[in-house]
Amino acid sequence: MKLTTFLTLATIVAMTACQQNIAQPMPIEEQPKEKEQQEAAEQKQIHLSQTELQMVSSNNNFAFNLFRTAQEDKSQILSPLSITYALSMLNNGATGKTQQEINQTLGFFETDMDSTNVFCKKMLDGAPALDKETKVLIGNTIYTNKGYTLKTDFVKKAKEYYDATPESRDFHDGKTLNVINQWASDHTNKMIEKVLDNQTFDPDAISYLLNAIYFKGAWAEKFNKNLTKEELFNDKEKVMMMSQVEEFYYADNDYFSSVELPYGNGSFCMTVMLPHEDKTVNDVLDYLSTKTWMDNGNRMHKCLVDLKLPRFETKTDMGLNTIMQKLGISIAFTNAAEFDRFCDVSTKIDLIKQVARIKLDEEGTEAAAVTVIEMTKASAVPHKPERVVFHADRTFLYVISEQSTGAIFFIGKYMGK
């Protein structure tokens, strides 16, 4: 059985032992290279308190609730963590029930904002340093329209915990829209070049708060491109299907089978969930919660997996106002919003949207998301592995998570082209 500290925590480090000829010691100049390779292979952790681990657990429930509520009848991808960062940063400017609703929707419940800020800072600083072979970037920024002033304490916390230095601009200058989109492009390695357009950008807005998350990881076990070929998906269309037979962690329950595909040193992984023939993605989503996700992780055991997985690319551009209201944030969108600690005038949320994209191929995965919030004025033990077959030749779900905390960075669904 695969043991976890939280959800999909895997602390197994794969090390290769190389025998040395004592009579012929390794040249001194080669030793640093070996040390670098060993360090790169070591799986590191983000050390969270029990309270912070519970925050991750509850926030992962938000991830599943979000995707259940937001899913459409097509392939899509979202980053719940990106939404969490943008809303948590903004929540430092909220008070009363407005702040409470945002906290509860994100899964932080009675957690005070200082604890939320410390947790976000730990993830922001820790995630990029876990694996030299996996690139992770988390960025935040705030643009404020000329003539409005953000509260001093809000600015201090934005800088201290989110590395976000607010910038004052004239939103009517004809350049701010391009500046916002350029920031999104720069912080996602050009994966997301436009997060707002002329229809969604409001030159009369008070402020725009943005979060960007970028991920690029190489598979620990890459696929052989020569084995990729056209195959049927959902029995109706042809896709380029990658394949390999390799040892991976695998689990099966009443709703789906799952395989865990690690990146780099194993600090991050993709878990692919394939519904059983008599189940649908909706059945799986209804079943998923932090508890069932953890239970599935605990069932994981190493198997020799006959794996097939489509090579694909998915992009989602989604307004989240209605979705976040369904999940529990209501006051923040009204004139009764309590953002007393945010700005020198009364404000409310006018727009929340996210643009996310994923590219998956034989080498690995590249994924990115940008969340934008627009604020406007308110009128007021080794053994022979079991061999299993895992052919993802029909609609499936996937999650990209960080192993030491279990935090879900991305969650998606692939239904075909």
Secondary structure as GFF3:
##gff-version 3
##sequence-region A 1 417
A	DSSP	three_ten_helix	28	30	.	.	.	ID=ss1
A	DSSP	alpha_helix	31	41	.	.	.	ID=ss2
A	DSSP	alpha_helix	50	70	.	.	.	ID=ss3
A	DSSP	beta_strand	76	78	.	.	.	ID=ss4
A	DSSP	alpha_helix	80	91	.	.	.	ID=ss5
A	DSSP	alpha_helix	96	106	.	.	.	ID=ss6
A	DSSP	alpha_helix	113	126	.	.	.	ID=ss7
A	DSSP	three_ten_helix	127	129	.	.	.	ID=ss8
A	DSSP	beta_strand	134	145	.	.	.	ID=ss9
A	DSSP	alpha_helix	152	162	.	.	.	ID=ss10
A	DSSP	beta_strand	167	169	.	.	.	ID=ss11
A	DSSP	alpha_helix	176	186	.	.	.	ID=ss12
A	DSSP	beta_strand	207	218	.	.	.	ID=ss13
A	DSSP	three_ten_helix	225	227	.	.	.	ID=ss14
A	DSSP	beta_strand	229	233	.	.	.	ID=ss15
A	DSSP	beta_strand	237	252	.	.	.	ID=ss16
A	DSSP	beta_strand	256	263	.	.	.	ID=ss17
A	DSSP	beta_strand	268	275	.	.	.	ID=ss18
A	DSSP	alpha_helix	281	287	.	.	.	ID=ss19
A	DSSP	alpha_helix	290	299	.	.	.	ID=ss20
A	DSSP	beta_strand	301	310	.	.	.	ID=ss21
A	DSSP	beta_strand	312	319	.	.	.	ID=ss22
A	DSSP	alpha_helix	321	327	.	.	.	ID=ss23
A	DSSP	three_ten_helix	331	333	.	.	.	ID=ss24
A	DSSP	beta_strand	347	360	.	.	.	ID=ss25
A	DSSP	beta_strand	364	377	.	.	.	ID=ss26
A	DSSP	beta_strand	386	391	.	.	.	ID=ss27
A	DSSP	beta_strand	396	402	.	.	.	ID=ss28
A	DSSP	beta_strand	408	414	.	.	.	ID=ss29
###
